[in-house]
Amino acid sequence: MGSFSIWHWLIVLLIVVMVFGTKKLKNMGGDLGSAVKGFKDGMKDGSSSADDKPAAQVTGSAAETGKTTIDVEAKQKL
């Protein structure tokens, strides 16, 4: 892709604008931006709640045998 010159990319951009129109491209850009923002917020929320609780919990006879039991809580996100 590095072999294309700036003129090739300008022609491709012009064709894309002619096919989709500027209004639709603007809406797609806004939708993409909000999706990325939502993804980042979800990753931030997921990492903070994971740090609050221990990853694995060893219980009773499992501690004697060396096996671990993972305690997991499922939460619904509204």
Summary of the structure (lengths in Angstrom):
residues: 78
radius of gyration: 24.7
end to end distance: 43.5
largest distance: 70.9
contacts: 123
relative contact order: 0.06
helix: 67%
strand: 3%
